[in-house]
Amino acid sequence: MRRPIPGPTTDQCLDIDGVDWVATELEDGVQFTTYGRSPALEVLVPDDYEPQALLMPAFTDVAMMVDQGDRRCS
């Protein structure tokens, strides 16, 4: 399913290796969604892998295959 590009949010936005990710806390982990890329990529990381953000560089190459639009983490 193609997800819409995330809009402005109050969730934490992180620049990890040049890719902007919105981090949304879930009951059992964190959902990371690329910010400013279309289509958006979504990665679900369970609480077993803390700190979850340390896993995100593994997805950098894939995320960079999707064009970055005008939106960036500020």
PQR file with spaces between the fields and no chain letter, atoms N, CA, C, O and H, PARSE charges and radii, in Angstrom:
ATOM       1  N    MET     1       0.844   -1.160    0.000 -0.4000 1.5000
ATOM       2  CA   MET     1       0.000    0.000    0.000 -0.0000 2.0000
ATOM       3  C    MET     1       0.903    1.241    0.000  0.5500 1.7000
ATOM       4  O    MET     1       1.842    1.326    0.791 -0.5500 1.4000
ATOM       5  N    ARG     2       0.623    2.181   -0.870 -0.4000 1.5000
ATOM       6  CA   ARG     2       1.402    3.417   -0.935 -0.0000 2.0000
ATOM       7  C    ARG     2       0.863    4.401    0.096  0.5500 1.7000
ATOM       8  O    ARG     2      -0.319    4.745    0.086 -0.5500 1.4000
ATOM       9  H    ARG     2      -0.140    2.112   -1.512  0.4000 1.0000
ATOM      10  N    ARG     3       1.743    4.848    0.981 -0.4000 1.5000
ATOM      11  CA   ARG     3       1.350    5.777    2.036 -0.0000 2.0000
ATOM      12  C    ARG     3       1.599    7.208    1.567  0.5500 1.7000
ATOM      13  O    ARG     3       2.522    7.465    0.793 -0.5500 1.4000
ATOM      14  H    ARG     3       2.704    4.570    0.988  0.4000 1.0000
ATOM      15  N    PRO     4       0.764    8.143    2.046 -0.5600 1.5000
ATOM      16  CA   PRO     4       0.992    9.548    1.697  0.2800 2.0000
ATOM      17  C    PRO     4       2.270   10.064    2.357  0.5500 1.7000
ATOM      18  O    PRO     4       2.719    9.536    3.374 -0.5500 1.4000
ATOM      19  N    ILE     5       2.840   11.101    1.761 -0.4000 1.5000
ATOM      20  CA   ILE     5       4.016   11.739    2.343 -0.0000 2.0000
ATOM      21  C    ILE     5       3.597   12.371    3.663  0.5500 1.7000
ATOM      22  O    ILE     5       2.618   13.116    3.702 -0.5500 1.4000
ATOM      23  H    ILE     5       2.476   11.531    0.934  0.4000 1.0000
ATOM      24  N    PRO     6       4.324   12.089    4.753 -0.5600 1.5000
ATOM      25  CA   PRO     6       3.963   12.704    6.027  0.2800 2.0000
ATOM      26  C    PRO     6       4.077   14.226    5.963  0.5500 1.7000
ATOM      27  O    PRO     6       5.009   14.767    5.369 -0.5500 1.4000
ATOM      28  N    GLY     7       3.132   14.891    6.572 -0.4000 1.5000
ATOM      29  CA   GLY     7       3.159   16.349    6.661 -0.0000 2.0000
ATOM      30  C    GLY     7       3.819   16.786    7.949  0.5500 1.7000
ATOM      31  O    GLY     7       4.397   15.965    8.661 -0.5500 1.4000
ATOM      32  H    GLY     7       2.375   14.451    7.055  0.4000 1.0000
ATOM      33  N    PRO     8       3.740   18.065    8.257 -0.5600 1.5000
ATOM      34  CA   PRO     8       4.313   18.557    9.511  0.2800 2.0000
ATOM      35  C    PRO     8       3.765   17.782   10.706  0.5500 1.7000
ATOM      36  O    PRO     8       2.598   17.391   10.725 -0.5500 1.4000
ATOM      37  N    THR     9       4.609   17.568   11.686 -0.4000 1.5000
ATOM      38  CA   THR     9       4.240   16.763   12.845 -0.0000 2.0000
ATOM      39  C    THR     9       4.959   17.267   14.090  0.5500 1.7000
ATOM      40  O    THR     9       5.972   17.960   14.002 -0.5500 1.4000
ATOM      41  H    THR     9       5.558   17.886   11.671  0.4000 1.0000
ATOM      42  N    THR    10       4.423   16.912   15.235 -0.4000 1.5000
ATOM      43  CA   THR    10       5.091   17.222   16.497 -0.0000 2.0000
ATOM      44  C    THR    10       5.963   16.053   16.945  0.5500 1.7000
ATOM      45  O    THR    10       6.667   16.166   17.948 -0.5500 1.4000
ATOM      46  H    THR    10       3.599   16.349   15.307  0.4000 1.0000
ATOM      47  N    ASP    11       5.931   14.922   16.217 -0.4000 1.5000
ATOM      48  CA   ASP    11       6.789   13.782   16.535 -0.0000 2.0000
ATOM      49  C    ASP    11       8.246   14.160   16.265  0.5500 1.7000
ATOM      50  O    ASP    11       8.527   15.055   15.468 -0.5500 1.4000
ATOM      51  H    ASP    11       5.359   14.830   15.402  0.4000 1.0000
ATOM      52  N    GLN    12       9.152   13.479   16.929 -0.4000 1.5000
ATOM      53  CA   GLN    12      10.573   13.751   16.761 -0.0000 2.0000
ATOM      54  C    GLN    12      11.001   13.458   15.328  0.5500 1.7000
ATOM      55  O    GLN    12      10.637   12.424   14.768 -0.5500 1.4000
ATOM      56  H    GLN    12       8.923   12.753   17.577  0.4000 1.0000
ATOM      57  N    CYS    13      11.771   14.363   14.735 -0.4000 1.5000
ATOM      58  CA   CYS    13      12.297   14.178   13.386 -0.0000 2.0000
ATOM      59  C    CYS    13      13.819   14.147   13.483  0.5500 1.7000
ATOM      60  O    CYS    13      14.434   15.064   14.026 -0.5500 1.4000
ATOM      61  H    CYS    13      12.067   15.203   15.190  0.4000 1.0000
ATOM      62  N    LEU    14      14.417   13.088   12.953 -0.4000 1.5000
ATOM      63  CA   LEU    14      15.853   12.865   13.078 -0.0000 2.0000
ATOM      64  C    LEU    14      16.521   12.815   11.713  0.5500 1.7000
ATOM      65  O    LEU    14      15.978   12.224   10.780 -0.5500 1.4000
ATOM      66  H    LEU    14      13.917   12.343   12.512  0.4000 1.0000
ATOM      67  N    ASP    15      17.682   13.422   11.588 -0.4000 1.5000
ATOM      68  CA   ASP    15      18.511   13.268   10.396 -0.0000 2.0000
ATOM      69  C    ASP    15      19.522   12.187   10.729  0.5500 1.7000
ATOM      70  O    ASP    15      20.407   12.386   11.561 -0.5500 1.4000
ATOM      71  H    ASP    15      18.123   13.902   12.346  0.4000 1.0000
ATOM      72  N    ILE    16      19.386   11.037   10.072 -0.4000 1.5000
ATOM      73  CA   ILE    16      20.295    9.915   10.303 -0.0000 2.0000
ATOM      74  C    ILE    16      20.993    9.607    8.987  0.5500 1.7000
ATOM      75  O    ILE    16      20.372    9.111    8.047 -0.5500 1.4000
ATOM      76  H    ILE    16      18.667   10.875    9.396  0.4000 1.0000
ATOM      77  N    ASP    17      22.276    9.901    8.926 -0.4000 1.5000
ATOM      78  CA   ASP    17      23.085    9.679    7.722 -0.0000 2.0000
ATOM      79  C    ASP    17      22.501   10.344    6.483  0.5500 1.7000
ATOM      80  O    ASP    17      22.563    9.782    5.389 -0.5500 1.4000
ATOM      81  H    ASP    17      22.780   10.304    9.689  0.4000 1.0000
ATOM      82  N    GLY    18      21.930   11.546    6.647 -0.4000 1.5000
ATOM      83  CA   GLY    18      21.401   12.283    5.507 -0.0000 2.0000
ATOM      84  C    GLY    18      19.975   11.945    5.128  0.5500 1.7000
ATOM      85  O    GLY    18      19.462   12.466    4.137 -0.5500 1.4000
ATOM      86  H    GLY    18      21.879   12.002    7.536  0.4000 1.0000
ATOM      87  N    VAL    19      19.325   11.086    5.894 -0.4000 1.5000
ATOM      88  CA   VAL    19      17.923   10.735    5.663 -0.0000 2.0000
ATOM      89  C    VAL    19      17.117   11.243    6.852  0.5500 1.7000
ATOM      90  O    VAL    19      17.464   10.983    8.004 -0.5500 1.4000
ATOM      91  H    VAL    19      19.742   10.664    6.698  0.4000 1.0000
ATOM      92  N    ASP    20      16.036   11.970    6.563 -0.4000 1.5000
ATOM      93  CA   ASP    20      15.159   12.466    7.621 -0.0000 2.0000
ATOM      94  C    ASP    20      14.111   11.408    7.947  0.5500 1.7000
ATOM      95  O    ASP    20      13.432   10.893    7.059 -0.5500 1.4000
ATOM      96  H    ASP    20      15.754   12.181    5.627  0.4000 1.0000
ATOM      97  N    TRP    21      13.992   11.091    9.232 -0.4000 1.5000
ATOM      98  CA   TRP    21      13.038   10.099    9.715 -0.0000 2.0000
ATOM      99  C    TRP    21      12.174   10.724   10.804  0.5500 1.7000
ATOM     100  O    TRP    21      12.691   11.395   11.697 -0.5500 1.4000
ATOM     101  H    TRP    21      14.544   11.509    9.954  0.4000 1.0000
ATOM     102  N    VAL    22      10.856   10.506   10.736 -0.4000 1.5000
ATOM     103  CA   VAL    22       9.952   10.884   11.808 -0.0000 2.0000
ATOM     104  C    VAL    22       9.816    9.659   12.703  0.5500 1.7000
ATOM     105  O    VAL    22       9.470    8.576   12.230 -0.5500 1.4000
ATOM     106  H    VAL    22      10.436    9.961   10.010  0.4000 1.0000
ATOM     107  N    ALA    23      10.088    9.826   13.991 -0.4000 1.5000
ATOM     108  CA   ALA    23      10.017    8.725   14.955 -0.0000 2.0000
ATOM     109  C    ALA    23       8.724    8.850   15.752  0.5500 1.7000
ATOM     110  O    ALA    23       8.519    9.828   16.472 -0.5500 1.4000
ATOM     111  H    ALA    23      10.370   10.705   14.376  0.4000 1.0000
ATOM     112  N    THR    24       7.857    7.853   15.618 -0.4000 1.5000
ATOM     113  CA   THR    24       6.584    7.834   16.324 -0.0000 2.0000
ATOM     114  C    THR    24       6.602    6.695   17.335  0.5500 1.7000
ATOM     115  O    THR    24       6.745    5.529   16.967 -0.5500 1.4000
ATOM     116  H    THR    24       8.023    7.059   15.034  0.4000 1.0000
ATOM     117  N    GLU    25       6.457    7.039   18.611 -0.4000 1.5000
ATOM     118  CA   GLU    25       6.446    6.025   19.675 -0.0000 2.0000
ATOM     119  C    GLU    25       5.188    5.167   19.557  0.5500 1.7000
ATOM     120  O    GLU    25       4.084    5.685   19.394 -0.5500 1.4000
ATOM     121  H    GLU    25       6.341    7.986   18.910  0.4000 1.0000
ATOM     122  N    LEU    26       5.367    3.863   19.642 -0.4000 1.5000
ATOM     123  CA   LEU    26       4.267    2.902   19.659 -0.0000 2.0000
ATOM     124  C    LEU    26       4.272    2.199   21.011  0.5500 1.7000
ATOM     125  O    LEU    26       5.208    2.366   21.793 -0.5500 1.4000
ATOM     126  H    LEU    26       6.265    3.442   19.775  0.4000 1.0000
ATOM     127  N    GLU    27       3.240    1.420   21.290 -0.4000 1.5000
ATOM     128  CA   GLU    27       3.182    0.683   22.555 -0.0000 2.0000
ATOM     129  C    GLU    27       4.330   -0.305   22.691  0.5500 1.7000
ATOM     130  O    GLU    27       4.809   -0.560   23.796 -0.5500 1.4000
ATOM     131  H    GLU    27       2.480    1.284   20.655  0.4000 1.0000
ATOM     132  N    ASP    28       4.774   -0.868   21.554 -0.4000 1.5000
ATOM     133  CA   ASP    28       5.773   -1.931   21.601 -0.0000 2.0000
ATOM     134  C    ASP    28       7.028   -1.614   20.789  0.5500 1.7000
ATOM     135  O    ASP    28       7.773   -2.522   20.423 -0.5500 1.4000
ATOM     136  H    ASP    28       4.385   -0.662   20.657  0.4000 1.0000
ATOM     137  N    GLY    29       7.267   -0.329   20.505 -0.4000 1.5000
ATOM     138  CA   GLY    29       8.454    0.028   19.741 -0.0000 2.0000
ATOM     139  C    GLY    29       8.338    1.423   19.151  0.5500 1.7000
ATOM     140  O    GLY    29       7.655    2.292   19.693 -0.5500 1.4000
ATOM     141  H    GLY    29       6.662    0.410   20.802  0.4000 1.0000
ATOM     142  N    VAL    30       9.019    1.619   18.029 -0.4000 1.5000
ATOM     143  CA   VAL    30       9.029    2.912   17.352 -0.0000 2.0000
ATOM     144  C    VAL    30       8.790    2.694   15.864  0.5500 1.7000
ATOM     145  O    VAL    30       9.337    1.772   15.259 -0.5500 1.4000
ATOM     146  H    VAL    30       9.574    0.913   17.589  0.4000 1.0000
ATOM     147  N    GLN    31       7.974    3.548   15.294 -0.4000 1.5000
ATOM     148  CA   GLN    31       7.747    3.558   13.847 -0.0000 2.0000
ATOM     149  C    GLN    31       8.575    4.704   13.274  0.5500 1.7000
ATOM     150  O    GLN    31       8.397    5.853   13.676 -0.5500 1.4000
ATOM     151  H    GLN    31       7.529    4.297   15.786  0.4000 1.0000
ATOM     152  N    PHE    32       9.474    4.405   12.344 -0.4000 1.5000
ATOM     153  CA   PHE    32      10.264    5.419   11.656 -0.0000 2.0000
ATOM     154  C    PHE    32       9.705    5.559   10.243  0.5500 1.7000
ATOM     155  O    PHE    32       9.562    4.569    9.525 -0.5500 1.4000
ATOM     156  H    PHE    32       9.618    3.471   12.018  0.4000 1.0000
ATOM     157  N    THR    33       9.391    6.792    9.848 -0.4000 1.5000
ATOM     158  CA   THR    33       8.858    7.071    8.514 -0.0000 2.0000
ATOM     159  C    THR    33       9.720    8.148    7.893  0.5500 1.7000
ATOM     160  O    THR    33       9.989    9.178    8.512 -0.5500 1.4000
ATOM     161  H    THR    33       9.507    7.596   10.432  0.4000 1.0000
ATOM     162  N    THR    34      10.160    7.903    6.642 -0.4000 1.5000
ATOM     163  CA   THR    34      10.964    8.926    5.988 -0.0000 2.0000
ATOM     164  C    THR    34      10.142   10.189    5.847  0.5500 1.7000
ATOM     165  O    THR    34       8.930   10.142    5.638 -0.5500 1.4000
ATOM     166  H    THR    34       9.941    7.066    6.139  0.4000 1.0000
ATOM     167  N    TYR    35      10.824   11.322    5.965 -0.4000 1.5000
ATOM     168  CA   TYR    35      10.165   12.614    5.869 -0.0000 2.0000
ATOM     169  C    TYR    35      10.683   13.336    4.631  0.5500 1.7000
ATOM     170  O    TYR    35      11.888   13.508    4.453 -0.5500 1.4000
ATOM     171  H    TYR    35      11.809   11.360    6.135  0.4000 1.0000
ATOM     172  N    GLY    36       9.749   13.754    3.779 -0.4000 1.5000
ATOM     173  CA   GLY    36      10.107   14.506    2.586 -0.0000 2.0000
ATOM     174  C    GLY    36      10.385   13.650    1.367  0.5500 1.7000
ATOM     175  O    GLY    36      10.770   14.181    0.325 -0.5500 1.4000
ATOM     176  H    GLY    36       8.770   13.615    3.923  0.4000 1.0000
ATOM     177  N    ARG    37      10.205   12.351    1.462 -0.4000 1.5000
ATOM     178  CA   ARG    37      10.427   11.450    0.324 -0.0000 2.0000
ATOM     179  C    ARG    37       9.106   10.839   -0.114  0.5500 1.7000
ATOM     180  O    ARG    37       8.240   10.544    0.709 -0.5500 1.4000
ATOM     181  H    ARG    37       9.893   11.919    2.308  0.4000 1.0000
ATOM     182  N    SER    38       8.964   10.653   -1.431 -0.4000 1.5000
ATOM     183  CA   SER    38       7.735   10.079   -1.968 -0.0000 2.0000
ATOM     184  C    SER    38       8.087    8.956   -2.944  0.5500 1.7000
ATOM     185  O    SER    38       8.764    9.186   -3.946 -0.5500 1.4000
ATOM     186  H    SER    38       9.668   10.893   -2.099  0.4000 1.0000
ATOM     187  N    PRO    39       7.622    7.740   -2.642 -0.5600 1.5000
ATOM     188  CA   PRO    39       6.771    7.372   -1.519  0.2800 2.0000
ATOM     189  C    PRO    39       7.573    7.316   -0.212  0.5500 1.7000
ATOM     190  O    PRO    39       8.790    7.131   -0.211 -0.5500 1.4000
ATOM     191  N    ALA    40       6.859    7.479    0.877 -0.4000 1.5000
ATOM     192  CA   ALA    40       7.478    7.391    2.199 -0.0000 2.0000
ATOM     193  C    ALA    40       7.807    5.937    2.509  0.5500 1.7000
ATOM     194  O    ALA    40       7.067    5.029    2.129 -0.5500 1.4000
ATOM     195  H    ALA    40       5.871    7.630    0.877  0.4000 1.0000
ATOM     196  N    LEU    41       8.922    5.722    3.204 -0.4000 1.5000
ATOM     197  CA   LEU    41       9.292    4.393    3.668 -0.0000 2.0000
ATOM     198  C    LEU    41       9.009    4.318    5.162  0.5500 1.7000
ATOM     199  O    LEU    41       9.201    5.291    5.891 -0.5500 1.4000
ATOM     200  H    LEU    41       9.523    6.460    3.513  0.4000 1.0000
ATOM     201  N    GLU    42       8.558    3.172    5.601 -0.4000 1.5000
ATOM     202  CA   GLU    42       8.208    2.980    7.007 -0.0000 2.0000
ATOM     203  C    GLU    42       8.955    1.771    7.547  0.5500 1.7000
ATOM     204  O    GLU    42       8.957    0.703    6.934 -0.5500 1.4000
ATOM     205  H    GLU    42       8.402    2.381    5.009  0.4000 1.0000
ATOM     206  N    VAL    43       9.591    1.949    8.703 -0.4000 1.5000
ATOM     207  CA   VAL    43      10.318    0.865    9.361 -0.0000 2.0000
ATOM     208  C    VAL    43       9.800    0.760   10.787  0.5500 1.7000
ATOM     209  O    VAL    43       9.788    1.750   11.518 -0.5500 1.4000
ATOM     210  H    VAL    43       9.590    2.816    9.201  0.4000 1.0000
ATOM     211  N    LEU    44       9.372   -0.433   11.188 -0.4000 1.5000
ATOM     212  CA   LEU    44       8.896   -0.679   12.550 -0.0000 2.0000
ATOM     213  C    LEU    44       9.994   -1.401   13.320  0.5500 1.7000
ATOM     214  O    LEU    44      10.466   -2.458   12.902 -0.5500 1.4000
ATOM     215  H    LEU    44       9.382   -1.237   10.594  0.4000 1.0000
ATOM     216  N    VAL    45      10.398   -0.817   14.454 -0.4000 1.5000
ATOM     217  CA   VAL    45      11.467   -1.389   15.267 -0.0000 2.0000
ATOM     218  C    VAL    45      10.907   -1.683   16.656  0.5500 1.7000
ATOM     219  O    VAL    45      10.505   -0.762   17.367 -0.5500 1.4000
ATOM     220  H    VAL    45      10.014    0.042   14.793  0.4000 1.0000
ATOM     221  N    PRO    46      10.876   -2.967   17.051 -0.5600 1.5000
ATOM     222  CA   PRO    46      10.331   -3.306   18.366  0.2800 2.0000
ATOM     223  C    PRO    46      11.236   -2.847   19.508  0.5500 1.7000
ATOM     224  O    PRO    46      12.421   -2.581   19.310 -0.5500 1.4000
ATOM     225  N    ASP    47      10.659   -2.761   20.693 -0.4000 1.5000
ATOM     226  CA   ASP    47      11.384   -2.327   21.888 -0.0000 2.0000
ATOM     227  C    ASP    47      12.607   -3.202   22.194  0.5500 1.7000
ATOM     228  O    ASP    47      13.523   -2.755   22.885 -0.5500 1.4000
ATOM     229  H    ASP    47       9.696   -2.977   20.854  0.4000 1.0000
ATOM     230  N    ASP    48      12.633   -4.435   21.693 -0.4000 1.5000
ATOM     231  CA   ASP    48      13.763   -5.328   21.954 -0.0000 2.0000
ATOM     232  C    ASP    48      15.081   -4.765   21.423  0.5500 1.7000
ATOM     233  O    ASP    48      16.149   -5.208   21.846 -0.5500 1.4000
ATOM     234  H    ASP    48      11.890   -4.798   21.132  0.4000 1.0000
ATOM     235  N    TYR    49      15.027   -3.802   20.511 -0.4000 1.5000
ATOM     236  CA   TYR    49      16.217   -3.241   19.867 -0.0000 2.0000
ATOM     237  C    TYR    49      16.442   -1.799   20.306  0.5500 1.7000
ATOM     238  O    TYR    49      16.365   -0.882   19.488 -0.5500 1.4000
ATOM     239  H    TYR    49      14.160   -3.442   20.168  0.4000 1.0000
ATOM     240  N    GLU    50      16.716   -1.595   21.574 -0.4000 1.5000
ATOM     241  CA   GLU    50      16.944   -0.233   22.072 -0.0000 2.0000
ATOM     242  C    GLU    50      18.429    0.076   22.100  0.5500 1.7000
ATOM     243  O    GLU    50      19.217   -0.816   22.414 -0.5500 1.4000
ATOM     244  H    GLU    50      16.778   -2.340   22.239  0.4000 1.0000
ATOM     245  N    PRO    51      18.848    1.282   21.789 -0.5600 1.5000
ATOM     246  CA   PRO    51      18.008    2.346   21.231  0.2800 2.0000
ATOM     247  C    PRO    51      17.709    2.077   19.759  0.5500 1.7000
ATOM     248  O    PRO    51      18.604    1.758   18.977 -0.5500 1.4000
ATOM     249  N    GLN    52      16.459    2.209   19.404 -0.4000 1.5000
ATOM     250  CA   GLN    52      15.972    1.850   18.076 -0.0000 2.0000
ATOM     251  C    GLN    52      16.664    2.613   16.954  0.5500 1.7000
ATOM     252  O    GLN    52      16.892    2.055   15.881 -0.5500 1.4000
ATOM     253  H    GLN    52      15.732    2.468   20.040  0.4000 1.0000
ATOM     254  N    ALA    53      17.002    3.881   17.184 -0.4000 1.5000
ATOM     255  CA   ALA    53      17.602    4.710   16.132 -0.0000 2.0000
ATOM     256  C    ALA    53      18.942    4.151   15.646  0.5500 1.7000
ATOM     257  O    ALA    53      19.372    4.469   14.537 -0.5500 1.4000
ATOM     258  H    ALA    53      16.816    4.335   18.055  0.4000 1.0000
ATOM     259  N    LEU    54      19.602    3.333   16.450 -0.4000 1.5000
ATOM     260  CA   LEU    54      20.875    2.759   16.028 -0.0000 2.0000
ATOM     261  C    LEU    54      20.728    1.811   14.843  0.5500 1.7000
ATOM     262  O    LEU    54      21.706    1.564   14.136 -0.5500 1.4000
ATOM     263  H    LEU    54      19.253    3.074   17.351  0.4000 1.0000
ATOM     264  N    LEU    55      19.543    1.279   14.610 -0.4000 1.5000
ATOM     265  CA   LEU    55      19.315    0.380   13.474 -0.0000 2.0000
ATOM     266  C    LEU    55      19.089    1.123   12.159  0.5500 1.7000
ATOM     267  O    LEU    55      19.240    0.537   11.087 -0.5500 1.4000
ATOM     268  H    LEU    55      18.749    1.480   15.184  0.4000 1.0000
ATOM     269  N    MET    56      18.733    2.399   12.227 -0.4000 1.5000
ATOM     270  CA   MET    56      18.298    3.118   11.035 -0.0000 2.0000
ATOM     271  C    MET    56      19.367    3.289    9.957  0.5500 1.7000
ATOM     272  O    MET    56      19.003    3.331    8.781 -0.5500 1.4000
ATOM     273  H    MET    56      18.611    2.875   13.098  0.4000 1.0000
ATOM     274  N    PRO    57      20.670    3.392   10.276 -0.5600 1.5000
ATOM     275  CA   PRO    57      21.652    3.475    9.187  0.2800 2.0000
ATOM     276  C    PRO    57      21.597    2.286    8.226  0.5500 1.7000
ATOM     277  O    PRO    57      22.020    2.405    7.076 -0.5500 1.4000
ATOM     278  N    ALA    58      21.083    1.146    8.681 -0.4000 1.5000
ATOM     279  CA   ALA    58      20.960   -0.016    7.803 -0.0000 2.0000
ATOM     280  C    ALA    58      19.981    0.237    6.660  0.5500 1.7000
ATOM     281  O    ALA    58      20.008   -0.478    5.658 -0.5500 1.4000
ATOM     282  H    ALA    58      20.740    1.049    9.615  0.4000 1.0000
ATOM     283  N    PHE    59      19.118    1.240    6.794 -0.4000 1.5000
ATOM     284  CA   PHE    59      18.107    1.532    5.770 -0.0000 2.0000
ATOM     285  C    PHE    59      18.457    2.762    4.933  0.5500 1.7000
ATOM     286  O    PHE    59      17.673    3.166    4.074 -0.5500 1.4000
ATOM     287  H    PHE    59      19.096    1.820    7.608  0.4000 1.0000
ATOM     288  N    THR    60      19.627    3.360    5.174 -0.4000 1.5000
ATOM     289  CA   THR    60      20.012    4.587    4.470 -0.0000 2.0000
ATOM     290  C    THR    60      20.065    4.404    2.964  0.5500 1.7000
ATOM     291  O    THR    60      19.484    5.201    2.228 -0.5500 1.4000
ATOM     292  H    THR    60      20.264    3.032    5.871  0.4000 1.0000
ATOM     293  N    ASP    61      20.752    3.367    2.489 -0.4000 1.5000
ATOM     294  CA   ASP    61      20.895    3.169    1.040 -0.0000 2.0000
ATOM     295  C    ASP    61      19.550    3.023    0.347  0.5500 1.7000
ATOM     296  O    ASP    61      19.342    3.579   -0.731 -0.5500 1.4000
ATOM     297  H    ASP    61      21.224    2.719    3.087  0.4000 1.0000
ATOM     298  N    VAL    62      18.642    2.283    0.955 -0.4000 1.5000
ATOM     299  CA   VAL    62      17.310    2.102    0.372 -0.0000 2.0000
ATOM     300  C    VAL    62      16.548    3.419    0.382  0.5500 1.7000
ATOM     301  O    VAL    62      15.931    3.780   -0.620 -0.5500 1.4000
ATOM     302  H    VAL    62      18.811    1.831    1.831  0.4000 1.0000
ATOM     303  N    ALA    63      16.580    4.141    1.491 -0.4000 1.5000
ATOM     304  CA   ALA    63      15.849    5.407    1.597 -0.0000 2.0000
ATOM     305  C    ALA    63      16.368    6.424    0.585  0.5500 1.7000
ATOM     306  O    ALA    63      15.589    7.198    0.029 -0.5500 1.4000
ATOM     307  H    ALA    63      17.081    3.848    2.305  0.4000 1.0000
ATOM     308  N    MET    64      17.676    6.428    0.345 -0.4000 1.5000
ATOM     309  CA   MET    64      18.246    7.393   -0.588 -0.0000 2.0000
ATOM     310  C    MET    64      17.904    7.089   -2.047  0.5500 1.7000
ATOM     311  O    MET    64      18.146    7.920   -2.922 -0.5500 1.4000
ATOM     312  H    MET    64      18.309    5.799    0.798  0.4000 1.0000
ATOM     313  N    MET    65      17.351    5.919   -2.316 -0.4000 1.5000
ATOM     314  CA   MET    65      16.901    5.596   -3.669 -0.0000 2.0000
ATOM     315  C    MET    65      15.612    6.352   -4.014  0.5500 1.7000
ATOM     316  O    MET    65      15.240    6.457   -5.183 -0.5500 1.4000
ATOM     317  H    MET    65      17.154    5.243   -1.605  0.4000 1.0000
ATOM     318  N    VAL    66      14.944    6.872   -2.994 -0.4000 1.5000
ATOM     319  CA   VAL    66      13.711    7.640   -3.176 -0.0000 2.0000
ATOM     320  C    VAL    66      14.081    9.119   -3.137  0.5500 1.7000
ATOM     321  O    VAL    66      14.764    9.568   -2.217 -0.5500 1.4000
ATOM     322  H    VAL    66      15.247    6.786   -2.044  0.4000 1.0000
ATOM     323  N    ASP    67      13.631    9.873   -4.133 -0.4000 1.5000
ATOM     324  CA   ASP    67      13.972   11.292   -4.219 -0.0000 2.0000
ATOM     325  C    ASP    67      13.518   12.072   -2.993  0.5500 1.7000
ATOM     326  O    ASP    67      12.420   11.865   -2.476 -0.5500 1.4000
ATOM     327  H    ASP    67      13.076    9.509   -4.881  0.4000 1.0000
ATOM     328  N    GLN    68      14.390   12.977   -2.535 -0.4000 1.5000
ATOM     329  CA   GLN    68      14.084   13.891   -1.439 -0.0000 2.0000
ATOM     330  C    GLN    68      13.385   15.106   -2.019  0.5500 1.7000
ATOM     331  O    GLN    68      13.898   15.729   -2.949 -0.5500 1.4000
ATOM     332  H    GLN    68      15.282   13.145   -2.954  0.4000 1.0000
ATOM     333  N    GLY    69      12.228   15.451   -1.488 -0.4000 1.5000
ATOM     334  CA   GLY    69      11.499   16.640   -1.912 -0.0000 2.0000
ATOM     335  C    GLY    69      11.977   17.867   -1.151  0.5500 1.7000
ATOM     336  O    GLY    69      13.102   17.907   -0.653 -0.5500 1.4000
ATOM     337  H    GLY    69      11.812   14.946   -0.732  0.4000 1.0000
ATOM     338  N    ASP    70      11.113   18.859   -1.069 -0.4000 1.5000
ATOM     339  CA   ASP    70      11.454   20.121   -0.415 -0.0000 2.0000
ATOM     340  C    ASP    70      11.398   20.048    1.109  0.5500 1.7000
ATOM     341  O    ASP    70      12.038   20.852    1.786 -0.5500 1.4000
ATOM     342  H    ASP    70      10.199   18.827   -1.474  0.4000 1.0000
ATOM     343  N    ARG    71      10.649   19.104    1.653 -0.4000 1.5000
ATOM     344  CA   ARG    71      10.495   19.022    3.112 -0.0000 2.0000
ATOM     345  C    ARG    71      11.720   18.377    3.747  0.5500 1.7000
ATOM     346  O    ARG    71      12.239   17.376    3.252 -0.5500 1.4000
ATOM     347  H    ARG    71      10.128   18.451    1.103  0.4000 1.0000
ATOM     348  N    ARG    72      12.172   18.964    4.848 -0.4000 1.5000
ATOM     349  CA   ARG    72      13.296   18.449    5.617 -0.0000 2.0000
ATOM     350  C    ARG    72      12.995   18.631    7.095  0.5500 1.7000
ATOM     351  O    ARG    72      12.161   19.454    7.472 -0.5500 1.4000
ATOM     352  H    ARG    72      11.751   19.776    5.250  0.4000 1.0000
ATOM     353  N    CYS    73      13.678   17.859    7.929 -0.4000 1.5000
ATOM     354  CA   CYS    73      13.593   18.098    9.374 -0.0000 2.0000
ATOM     355  C    CYS    73      14.183   19.473    9.632  0.5500 1.7000
ATOM     356  O    CYS    73      15.195   19.846    9.038 -0.5500 1.4000
ATOM     357  H    CYS    73      14.355   17.190    7.623  0.4000 1.0000
ATOM     358  N    SER    74      13.548   20.220   10.516 -0.4000 1.5000
ATOM     359  CA   SER    74      14.108   21.550   10.795 -0.0000 2.0000
ATOM     360  C    SER    74      14.710   21.617   12.172  0.5500 1.7000
ATOM     361  O    SER    74      15.225   22.661   12.571 -0.5500 1.4000
ATOM     362  H    SER    74      12.726   19.917   10.998  0.4000 1.0000
